[in-house]
């Protein structure tokens, strides 16, 4: 079975084509700058060379048409016909309370997904655009939606409710939903599989740390808490998002700066976090370089970043009643050994003992980085959300 996985962002489309019989990625790439000047499709060749095809790509349907054209092209293609694709899996950011698992996409499902747009106005419209485009271009090919929020639908009410009037929950579904669920689900299962321990009886903290980041507390195979909230702003300090902030500050800034809701949303989503504090960059590599050059604000941003992660690890240890496994994933979690080292520093009291020498050598590989006598196993597990989407798609289509 060949499955095409699409991750449609506001101005980009990431794609991977999987052969599920061999668990092989047959093709992958990304369309960038959709609707903007200088749009292009970029993909790697089997020999490692990268191809960039420039063209006017005004909307998502044109982008997907471009992708399908390359997949079947004589020069770069890996398919003789689009009929070789058996199904398409889509990443969908917000499923609200409607979806607690991946679903086969029908007209009714699309209608419910459209009702979730107000919960994720930046993310769900392009996700839906991908679904509409595939229907238009590929007819009645089976499509499956895999939701970032679904994995966290097992949280108990005390974890997902806010201390706001209950009527606001009833009227607007204001509650914690959490995100990165596909990644948290993948790495927690994959990590347990690699360690040879039963997934359904572990107390796990997964740290998905990239430009966006979140932690999840997973007990007996179910998410019981997570750091992101109704939107992806809450929780950790991120690349450009502020993370946890006193709600009173928001109205204070709006009043003092004389700005409206759109401007404050842009401020906390795109101009805060590592970028806002450091004034240097949202990229951890550039931040590290600035710290080495002696930039004090870069160091401050880094320290806040680590402090937030460490604080959530401690909080989730309490929620779980102890920890068996701490897992790091995501671009920073997999590659930044200094972040992992400082998060785990002085945590011996709760059973975490890091092998600093081994940790320093790990970049992007799966590896246990705790000492043999550590009560908590600390492991790096590279995430693969696209494979999880492809796997869910195959399972649902086969059913």
KETIDO-983136 format. One record per residue (C-alpha): y, x, z; residue in one letter. Coordinates in nm, 3 decimals. Example, Ala and Ser with C-alpha at 12.3 -4.5 7.8 and 13.67 -1.06 7.14 Angstrom:
# residues 2
<site v="-0.450" u="1.230" w="0.780" code="A"/>
<site v="-0.106" u="1.367" w="0.714" code="S"/>
# end
This chain:
# residues 399
<site v="0.000" u="0.000" w="0.000" code="X"/>
<site v="0.344" u="0.132" w="-0.096" code="X"/>
<site v="0.636" u="0.016" w="0.118" code="X"/>
<site v="1.006" u="0.075" w="0.057" code="X"/>
<site v="1.214" u="0.097" w="0.374" code="X"/>
<site v="1.587" u="0.027" w="0.350" code="X"/>
<site v="1.851" u="0.098" w="0.616" code="X"/>
<site v="2.177" u="-0.050" w="0.487" code="X"/>
<site v="2.497" u="0.055" w="0.662" code="X"/>
<site v="2.850" u="-0.056" w="0.588" code="X"/>
<site v="2.897" u="0.206" w="0.314" code="X"/>
<site v="2.553" u="0.366" w="0.284" code="X"/>
<site v="2.187" u="0.292" w="0.213" code="X"/>
<site v="1.913" u="0.521" w="0.345" code="X"/>
<site v="1.574" u="0.471" w="0.189" code="X"/>
<site v="1.215" u="0.597" w="0.216" code="X"/>
<site v="0.915" u="0.502" w="0.008" code="X"/>
<site v="0.586" u="0.530" w="0.198" code="X"/>
<site v="0.228" u="0.543" w="0.075" code="X"/>
<site v="0.068" u="0.387" w="0.382" code="X"/>
<site v="-0.288" u="0.483" w="0.282" code="X"/>
<site v="-0.200" u="0.853" w="0.311" code="X"/>
<site v="0.093" u="0.812" w="0.558" code="X"/>
<site v="0.297" u="1.006" w="0.304" code="X"/>
<site v="0.668" u="0.982" w="0.227" code="X"/>
<site v="0.664" u="0.955" w="-0.153" code="X"/>
<site v="1.043" u="0.952" w="-0.197" code="X"/>
<site v="1.357" u="0.937" w="0.013" code="X"/>
<site v="1.730" u="0.965" w="-0.014" code="X"/>
<site v="2.065" u="0.807" w="0.062" code="X"/>
<site v="2.343" u="0.628" w="-0.123" code="X"/>
<site v="2.684" u="0.718" w="0.024" code="X"/>
<site v="3.039" u="0.585" w="-0.009" code="X"/>
<site v="2.949" u="0.238" w="-0.135" code="X"/>
<site v="3.267" u="0.060" w="-0.247" code="X"/>
<site v="3.465" u="0.383" w="-0.216" code="X"/>
<site v="3.581" u="0.650" w="-0.456" code="X"/>
<site v="3.323" u="0.920" w="-0.523" code="X"/>
<site v="3.008" u="0.723" w="-0.440" code="X"/>
<site v="2.676" u="0.900" w="-0.505" code="X"/>
<site v="2.299" u="0.895" w="-0.457" code="X"/>
<site v="2.144" u="1.205" w="-0.301" code="X"/>
<site v="1.772" u="1.281" w="-0.273" code="X"/>
<site v="1.543" u="1.583" w="-0.233" code="X"/>
<site v="1.290" u="1.698" w="-0.492" code="X"/>
<site v="0.935" u="1.806" w="-0.397" code="X"/>
<site v="1.040" u="2.173" w="-0.431" code="X"/>
<site v="1.318" u="2.126" w="-0.175" code="X"/>
<site v="1.609" u="2.119" w="-0.421" code="X"/>
<site v="1.859" u="1.836" w="-0.376" code="X"/>
<site v="1.984" u="1.613" w="-0.652" code="X"/>
<site v="2.322" u="1.438" w="-0.636" code="X"/>
<site v="2.391" u="1.161" w="-0.888" code="X"/>
<site v="2.749" u="1.039" w="-0.891" code="X"/>
<site v="2.847" u="0.694" w="-1.011" code="X"/>
<site v="3.055" u="0.388" w="-0.938" code="X"/>
<site v="2.862" u="0.196" w="-0.671" code="X"/>
<site v="3.081" u="-0.095" w="-0.568" code="X"/>
<site v="2.840" u="-0.294" w="-0.348" code="X"/>
<site v="2.492" u="-0.283" w="-0.193" code="X"/>
<site v="2.311" u="-0.454" w="-0.479" code="X"/>
<site v="2.436" u="-0.187" w="-0.719" code="X"/>
<site v="2.324" u="0.081" w="-0.471" code="X"/>
<site v="1.973" u="-0.062" w="-0.443" code="X"/>
<site v="1.958" u="-0.103" w="-0.821" code="X"/>
<site v="2.048" u="0.266" w="-0.846" code="X"/>
<site v="1.767" u="0.357" w="-0.600" code="X"/>
<site v="1.509" u="0.149" w="-0.787" code="X"/>
<site v="1.620" u="0.308" w="-1.114" code="X"/>
<site v="1.566" u="0.660" w="-0.978" code="X"/>
<site v="1.225" u="0.568" w="-0.830" code="X"/>
<site v="1.106" u="0.458" w="-1.176" code="X"/>
<site v="1.299" u="0.709" w="-1.389" code="X"/>
<site v="1.117" u="0.944" w="-1.624" code="X"/>
<site v="1.295" u="1.253" w="-1.489" code="X"/>
<site v="1.291" u="1.195" w="-1.111" code="X"/>
<site v="1.067" u="0.894" w="-1.057" code="X"/>
<site v="0.743" u="0.863" w="-0.865" code="X"/>
<site v="0.656" u="0.511" w="-0.986" code="X"/>
<site v="0.564" u="0.384" w="-1.331" code="X"/>
<site v="0.680" u="0.036" w="-1.239" code="X"/>
<site v="0.846" u="-0.149" w="-0.950" code="X"/>
<site v="0.526" u="-0.355" w="-0.934" code="X"/>
<site v="0.373" u="-0.060" w="-0.748" code="X"/>
<site v="0.594" u="-0.144" w="-0.447" code="X"/>
<site v="0.403" u="-0.395" w="-0.231" code="X"/>
<site v="0.672" u="-0.483" w="0.023" code="X"/>
<site v="1.021" u="-0.393" w="0.149" code="X"/>
<site v="1.102" u="-0.336" w="0.518" code="X"/>
<site v="1.461" u="-0.361" w="0.644" code="X"/>
<site v="1.626" u="-0.223" w="0.951" code="X"/>
<site v="1.833" u="-0.504" w="1.108" code="X"/>
<site v="2.059" u="-0.407" w="1.397" code="X"/>
<site v="2.097" u="-0.732" w="1.592" code="X"/>
<site v="1.840" u="-1.008" w="1.631" code="X"/>
<site v="2.005" u="-1.177" w="1.928" code="X"/>
<site v="1.765" u="-1.383" w="2.139" code="X"/>
<site v="1.607" u="-1.529" w="1.826" code="X"/>
<site v="1.385" u="-1.232" w="1.743" code="X"/>
<site v="1.163" u="-1.046" w="1.989" code="X"/>
<site v="0.950" u="-0.882" w="1.720" code="X"/>
<site v="0.957" u="-0.792" w="1.353" code="X"/>
<site v="0.936" u="-1.091" w="1.119" code="X"/>
<site v="0.841" u="-1.190" w="0.765" code="X"/>
<site v="1.169" u="-1.283" w="0.595" code="X"/>
<site v="1.200" u="-1.646" w="0.485" code="X"/>
<site v="1.499" u="-1.869" w="0.412" code="X"/>
<site v="1.485" u="-1.993" w="0.772" code="X"/>
<site v="1.477" u="-1.637" w="0.909" code="X"/>
<site v="1.776" u="-1.540" w="0.692" code="X"/>
<site v="1.969" u="-1.838" w="0.827" code="X"/>
<site v="1.899" u="-1.728" w="1.186" code="X"/>
<site v="1.996" u="-1.370" w="1.099" code="X"/>
<site v="2.324" u="-1.497" w="0.958" code="X"/>
<site v="2.388" u="-1.673" w="1.290" code="X"/>
<site v="2.361" u="-1.332" w="1.462" code="X"/>
<site v="2.643" u="-1.183" w="1.251" code="X"/>
<site v="2.907" u="-1.248" w="1.518" code="X"/>
<site v="2.702" u="-1.038" w="1.763" code="X"/>
<site v="2.709" u="-0.737" w="1.527" code="X"/>
<site v="2.984" u="-0.799" w="1.268" code="X"/>
<site v="2.985" u="-0.436" w="1.150" code="X"/>
<site v="2.609" u="-0.394" w="1.114" code="X"/>
<site v="2.433" u="-0.721" w="1.032" code="X"/>
<site v="2.629" u="-0.808" w="0.712" code="X"/>
<site v="2.520" u="-0.490" w="0.528" code="X"/>
<site v="2.164" u="-0.534" w="0.662" code="X"/>
<site v="2.164" u="-0.884" w="0.511" code="X"/>
<site v="2.322" u="-0.755" w="0.190" code="X"/>
<site v="2.014" u="-0.539" w="0.143" code="X"/>
<site v="1.786" u="-0.842" w="0.184" code="X"/>
<site v="1.990" u="-1.050" w="-0.063" code="X"/>
<site v="1.989" u="-0.763" w="-0.313" code="X"/>
<site v="1.612" u="-0.714" w="-0.300" code="X"/>
<site v="1.561" u="-1.087" w="-0.361" code="X"/>
<site v="1.790" u="-1.069" w="-0.661" code="X"/>
<site v="1.640" u="-0.751" w="-0.805" code="X"/>
<site v="1.273" u="-0.778" w="-0.708" code="X"/>
<site v="1.213" u="-1.153" w="-0.697" code="X"/>
<site v="0.968" u="-1.281" w="-0.438" code="X"/>
<site v="0.840" u="-0.941" w="-0.318" code="X"/>
<site v="0.746" u="-0.967" w="0.054" code="X"/>
<site v="1.028" u="-0.855" w="0.286" code="X"/>
<site v="1.015" u="-0.785" w="0.660" code="X"/>
<site v="1.302" u="-0.752" w="0.910" code="X"/>
<site v="1.265" u="-0.501" w="1.195" code="X"/>
<site v="1.528" u="-0.546" w="1.467" code="X"/>
<site v="1.689" u="-0.275" w="1.682" code="X"/>
<site v="1.718" u="-0.527" w="1.965" code="X"/>
<site v="1.364" u="-0.672" w="1.955" code="X"/>
<site v="1.189" u="-0.412" w="2.174" code="X"/>
<site v="1.432" u="-0.479" w="2.460" code="X"/>
<site v="1.369" u="-0.855" w="2.467" code="X"/>
<site v="1.114" u="-0.790" w="2.746" code="X"/>
<site v="1.395" u="-0.702" w="2.990" code="X"/>
<site v="1.409" u="-0.931" w="3.295" code="X"/>
<site v="1.723" u="-1.144" w="3.350" code="X"/>
<site v="1.848" u="-0.921" w="3.633" code="X"/>
<site v="1.863" u="-0.635" w="3.380" code="X"/>
<site v="2.017" u="-0.818" w="3.086" code="X"/>
<site v="2.266" u="-1.054" w="3.253" code="X"/>
<site v="2.626" u="-0.955" w="3.326" code="X"/>
<site v="2.821" u="-1.065" w="3.632" code="X"/>
<site v="3.033" u="-1.304" w="3.427" code="X"/>
<site v="3.045" u="-1.685" w="3.450" code="X"/>
<site v="2.704" u="-1.814" w="3.344" code="X"/>
<site v="2.874" u="-2.062" w="3.111" code="X"/>
<site v="2.977" u="-1.769" w="2.885" code="X"/>
<site v="2.612" u="-1.675" w="2.845" code="X"/>
<site v="2.529" u="-2.035" w="2.757" code="X"/>
<site v="2.819" u="-2.068" w="2.511" code="X"/>
<site v="2.823" u="-1.727" w="2.344" code="X"/>
<site v="2.493" u="-1.557" w="2.440" code="X"/>
<site v="2.686" u="-1.281" w="2.620" code="X"/>
<site v="2.418" u="-1.054" w="2.770" code="X"/>
<site v="2.267" u="-0.709" w="2.735" code="X"/>
<site v="2.059" u="-0.670" w="2.418" code="X"/>
<site v="2.018" u="-0.295" w="2.381" code="X"/>
<site v="1.972" u="-0.101" w="2.058" code="X"/>
<site v="1.765" u="0.186" w="1.913" code="X"/>
<site v="1.465" u="-0.030" w="2.004" code="X"/>
<site v="1.260" u="0.082" w="1.703" code="X"/>
<site v="1.310" u="0.446" w="1.803" code="X"/>
<site v="1.236" u="0.385" w="2.173" code="X"/>
<site v="0.920" u="0.196" w="2.077" code="X"/>
<site v="0.805" u="0.465" w="1.833" code="X"/>
<site v="0.858" u="0.771" w="2.053" code="X"/>
<site v="0.719" u="0.611" w="2.371" code="X"/>
<site v="0.395" u="0.521" w="2.189" code="X"/>
<site v="0.376" u="0.847" w="1.994" code="X"/>
<site v="0.443" u="1.056" w="2.304" code="X"/>
<site v="0.168" u="0.886" w="2.503" code="X"/>
<site v="-0.070" u="0.923" w="2.209" code="X"/>
<site v="0.003" u="1.297" w="2.190" code="X"/>
<site v="-0.040" u="1.339" w="2.566" code="X"/>
<site v="-0.363" u="1.139" w="2.565" code="X"/>
<site v="-0.243" u="0.896" w="2.832" code="X"/>
<site v="-0.263" u="0.514" w="2.825" code="X"/>
<site v="0.068" u="0.369" w="2.706" code="X"/>
<site v="0.022" u="0.045" w="2.897" code="X"/>
<site v="0.017" u="0.213" w="3.241" code="X"/>
<site v="0.300" u="0.470" w="3.221" code="X"/>
<site v="0.651" u="0.479" w="3.367" code="X"/>
<site v="0.858" u="0.627" w="3.083" code="X"/>
<site v="1.224" u="0.712" w="3.031" code="X"/>
<site v="1.311" u="0.760" w="2.664" code="X"/>
<site v="1.638" u="0.935" w="2.580" code="X"/>
<site v="1.747" u="0.868" w="2.221" code="X"/>
<site v="2.045" u="1.101" w="2.194" code="X"/>
<site v="2.233" u="1.141" w="1.868" code="X"/>
<site v="2.581" u="1.051" w="1.750" code="X"/>
<site v="2.494" u="0.719" w="1.910" code="X"/>
<site v="2.272" u="0.733" w="2.215" code="X"/>
<site v="2.082" u="0.523" w="2.463" code="X"/>
<site v="1.821" u="0.551" w="2.734" code="X"/>
<site v="1.542" u="0.302" w="2.800" code="X"/>
<site v="1.321" u="0.242" w="3.103" code="X"/>
<site v="0.972" u="0.150" w="2.982" code="X"/>
<site v="0.709" u="0.028" w="3.225" code="X"/>
<site v="0.352" u="-0.053" w="3.122" code="X"/>
<site v="0.453" u="-0.057" w="2.755" code="X"/>
<site v="0.755" u="-0.285" w="2.796" code="X"/>
<site v="1.127" u="-0.213" w="2.803" code="X"/>
<site v="1.269" u="-0.324" w="3.138" code="X"/>
<site v="1.620" u="-0.178" w="3.105" code="X"/>
<site v="1.837" u="0.007" w="2.855" code="X"/>
<site v="2.184" u="0.161" w="2.859" code="X"/>
<site v="2.346" u="-0.010" w="2.557" code="X"/>
<site v="2.466" u="-0.365" w="2.612" code="X"/>
<site v="2.573" u="-0.663" w="2.405" code="X"/>
<site v="2.721" u="-0.407" w="2.165" code="X"/>
<site v="2.641" u="-0.038" w="2.111" code="X"/>
<site v="2.956" u="0.066" w="2.303" code="X"/>
<site v="2.809" u="0.051" w="2.655" code="X"/>
<site v="2.617" u="0.328" w="2.829" code="X"/>
<site v="2.625" u="0.698" w="2.745" code="X"/>
<site v="2.922" u="0.894" w="2.616" code="X"/>
<site v="2.854" u="0.918" w="2.241" code="X"/>
<site v="2.998" u="1.088" w="1.937" code="X"/>
<site v="3.289" u="0.845" w="1.895" code="X"/>
<site v="3.203" u="0.563" w="2.140" code="X"/>
<site v="3.336" u="0.569" w="2.496" code="X"/>
<site v="3.025" u="0.436" w="2.672" code="X"/>
<site v="3.066" u="0.289" w="3.020" code="X"/>
<site v="3.429" u="0.212" w="3.101" code="X"/>
<site v="3.603" u="-0.005" w="3.359" code="X"/>
<site v="3.663" u="-0.340" w="3.184" code="X"/>
<site v="4.011" u="-0.353" w="3.340" code="X"/>
<site v="4.106" u="-0.041" w="3.143" code="X"/>
<site v="4.067" u="-0.229" w="2.815" code="X"/>
<site v="4.333" u="-0.491" w="2.897" code="X"/>
<site v="4.550" u="-0.219" w="3.054" code="X"/>
<site v="4.549" u="-0.012" w="2.731" code="X"/>
<site v="4.611" u="-0.321" w="2.518" code="X"/>
<site v="4.915" u="-0.408" w="2.726" code="X"/>
<site v="5.057" u="-0.055" w="2.748" code="X"/>
<site v="4.997" u="0.034" w="2.383" code="X"/>
<site v="5.081" u="-0.318" w="2.262" code="X"/>
<site v="4.766" u="-0.343" w="2.051" code="X"/>
<site v="4.529" u="-0.630" w="1.966" code="X"/>
<site v="4.155" u="-0.682" w="1.975" code="X"/>
<site v="4.082" u="-0.508" w="1.645" code="X"/>
<site v="4.274" u="-0.197" w="1.745" code="X"/>
<site v="4.107" u="-0.170" w="2.087" code="X"/>
<site v="3.766" u="-0.217" w="1.923" code="X"/>
<site v="3.843" u="0.068" w="1.682" code="X"/>
<site v="3.963" u="0.286" w="1.971" code="X"/>
<site v="3.647" u="0.247" w="2.185" code="X"/>
<site v="3.409" u="0.264" w="1.886" code="X"/>
<site v="3.558" u="0.529" w="1.658" code="X"/>
<site v="3.816" u="0.739" w="1.843" code="X"/>
<site v="3.657" u="0.791" w="2.184" code="X"/>
<site v="3.348" u="0.972" w="2.313" code="X"/>
<site v="3.300" u="1.341" w="2.240" code="X"/>
<site v="3.569" u="1.325" w="1.969" code="X"/>
<site v="3.825" u="1.149" w="2.187" code="X"/>
<site v="3.781" u="1.370" w="2.494" code="X"/>
<site v="3.748" u="1.704" w="2.313" code="X"/>
<site v="3.995" u="1.644" w="2.033" code="X"/>
<site v="3.763" u="1.869" w="1.831" code="X"/>
<site v="3.468" u="1.681" w="1.688" code="X"/>
<site v="3.198" u="1.420" w="1.743" code="X"/>
<site v="2.938" u="1.674" w="1.624" code="X"/>
<site v="2.753" u="1.855" w="1.904" code="X"/>
<site v="2.720" u="2.172" w="1.693" code="X"/>
<site v="3.095" u="2.195" w="1.643" code="X"/>
<site v="3.149" u="2.113" w="2.011" code="X"/>
<site v="2.917" u="2.399" w="2.113" code="X"/>
<site v="3.112" u="2.637" w="1.889" code="X"/>
<site v="3.439" u="2.522" w="2.046" code="X"/>
<site v="3.298" u="2.575" w="2.397" code="X"/>
<site v="3.186" u="2.926" w="2.307" code="X"/>
<site v="3.542" u="2.991" w="2.187" code="X"/>
<site v="3.667" u="2.885" w="2.532" code="X"/>
<site v="3.803" u="2.537" w="2.454" code="X"/>
<site v="3.830" u="2.360" w="2.794" code="X"/>
<site v="3.840" u="2.006" w="2.655" code="X"/>
<site v="3.527" u="2.068" w="2.451" code="X"/>
<site v="3.359" u="2.181" w="2.774" code="X"/>
<site v="3.486" u="1.871" w="2.956" code="X"/>
<site v="3.348" u="1.641" w="2.685" code="X"/>
<site v="3.012" u="1.818" w="2.699" code="X"/>
<site v="2.998" u="1.795" w="3.080" code="X"/>
<site v="3.073" u="1.420" w="3.076" code="X"/>
<site v="2.806" u="1.377" w="2.808" code="X"/>
<site v="2.537" u="1.550" w="3.015" code="X"/>
<site v="2.649" u="1.383" w="3.340" code="X"/>
<site v="2.606" u="1.034" w="3.193" code="X"/>
<site v="2.253" u="1.108" w="3.068" code="X"/>
<site v="2.151" u="1.258" w="3.402" code="X"/>
<site v="2.296" u="0.959" w="3.588" code="X"/>
<site v="2.095" u="0.713" w="3.379" code="X"/>
<site v="1.775" u="0.917" w="3.424" code="X"/>
<site v="1.823" u="0.886" w="3.801" code="X"/>
<site v="1.902" u="0.516" w="3.779" code="X"/>
<site v="1.597" u="0.441" w="3.566" code="X"/>
<site v="1.372" u="0.644" w="3.794" code="X"/>
<site v="1.478" u="0.403" w="4.069" code="X"/>
<site v="1.426" u="0.095" w="3.847" code="X"/>
<site v="1.079" u="0.216" w="3.743" code="X"/>
<site v="0.974" u="0.315" w="4.094" code="X"/>
<site v="0.919" u="0.674" w="3.979" code="X"/>
<site v="0.870" u="0.847" w="3.645" code="X"/>
<site v="0.560" u="0.975" w="3.470" code="X"/>
<site v="0.716" u="1.090" w="3.141" code="X"/>
<site v="1.069" u="1.178" w="3.027" code="X"/>
<site v="1.104" u="1.187" w="2.648" code="X"/>
<site v="1.390" u="1.333" w="2.443" code="X"/>
<site v="1.450" u="1.226" w="2.083" code="X"/>
<site v="1.733" u="1.179" w="1.829" code="X"/>
<site v="1.938" u="1.449" w="1.658" code="X"/>
<site v="2.074" u="1.598" w="1.981" code="X"/>
<site v="1.769" u="1.519" w="2.195" code="X"/>
<site v="1.539" u="1.697" w="1.951" code="X"/>
<site v="1.760" u="1.998" w="1.876" code="X"/>
<site v="2.004" u="2.071" w="2.162" code="X"/>
<site v="1.805" u="2.271" w="2.415" code="X"/>
<site v="2.116" u="2.323" w="2.631" code="X"/>
<site v="2.158" u="1.947" w="2.673" code="X"/>
<site v="1.791" u="1.904" w="2.773" code="X"/>
<site v="1.812" u="2.195" w="3.015" code="X"/>
<site v="2.122" u="2.066" w="3.194" code="X"/>
<site v="1.996" u="1.706" w="3.209" code="X"/>
<site v="1.679" u="1.831" w="3.382" code="X"/>
<site v="1.853" u="2.087" w="3.606" code="X"/>
<site v="1.826" u="2.027" w="3.983" code="X"/>
<site v="1.585" u="1.736" w="3.928" code="X"/>
<site v="1.292" u="1.896" w="4.111" code="X"/>
<site v="1.339" u="1.643" w="4.392" code="X"/>
<site v="1.212" u="1.372" w="4.158" code="X"/>
<site v="0.934" u="1.582" w="4.012" code="X"/>
<site v="1.102" u="1.728" w="3.702" code="X"/>
<site v="1.046" u="2.101" w="3.646" code="X"/>
<site v="1.153" u="2.233" w="3.307" code="X"/>
<site v="1.005" u="2.540" w="3.139" code="X"/>
<site v="1.343" u="2.680" w="3.033" code="X"/>
<site v="1.193" u="2.955" w="2.817" code="X"/>
<site v="0.982" u="2.709" w="2.617" code="X"/>
<site v="1.263" u="2.453" w="2.600" code="X"/>
<site v="1.497" u="2.711" w="2.444" code="X"/>
<site v="1.258" u="2.759" w="2.150" code="X"/>
<site v="1.216" u="2.391" w="2.060" code="X"/>
<site v="1.425" u="2.251" w="1.775" code="X"/>
<site v="1.304" u="1.937" w="1.604" code="X"/>
<site v="0.937" u="1.984" w="1.693" code="X"/>
<site v="0.714" u="1.780" w="1.921" code="X"/>
<site v="0.641" u="1.978" w="2.237" code="X"/>
<site v="0.593" u="1.949" w="2.612" code="X"/>
<site v="0.878" u="2.144" w="2.774" code="X"/>
<site v="0.798" u="2.091" w="3.143" code="X"/>
<site v="0.600" u="2.337" w="3.354" code="X"/>
<site v="0.227" u="2.279" w="3.416" code="X"/>
<site v="0.297" u="2.187" w="3.781" code="X"/>
<site v="0.579" u="1.942" w="3.699" code="X"/>
<site v="0.496" u="1.594" w="3.834" code="X"/>
<site v="0.698" u="1.443" w="3.548" code="X"/>
<site v="0.594" u="1.543" w="3.196" code="X"/>
<site v="0.902" u="1.623" w="2.987" code="X"/>
<site v="0.838" u="1.607" w="2.614" code="X"/>
<site v="1.039" u="1.625" w="2.292" code="X"/>
<site v="0.922" u="1.366" w="2.037" code="X"/>
<site v="1.093" u="1.354" w="1.695" code="X"/>
<site v="1.171" u="0.994" w="1.611" code="X"/>
<site v="1.063" u="0.824" w="1.291" code="X"/>
<site v="1.219" u="0.477" w="1.280" code="X"/>
<site v="1.147" u="0.441" w="0.909" code="X"/>
<site v="0.773" u="0.492" w="0.962" code="X"/>
<site v="0.780" u="0.234" w="1.241" code="X"/>
<site v="0.952" u="-0.012" w="1.005" code="X"/>
<site v="0.695" u="0.063" w="0.732" code="X"/>
<site v="0.409" u="0.019" w="0.980" code="X"/>
<site v="0.543" u="-0.316" w="1.103" code="X"/>
<site v="0.597" u="-0.427" w="0.743" code="X"/>
<site v="0.240" u="-0.343" w="0.643" code="X"/>
<site v="0.097" u="-0.518" w="0.949" code="X"/>
<site v="0.300" u="-0.838" w="0.893" code="X"/>
<site v="0.238" u="-0.850" w="0.517" code="X"/>
<site v="-0.137" u="-0.800" w="0.567" code="X"/>
<site v="-0.142" u="-1.090" w="0.810" code="X"/>
# end
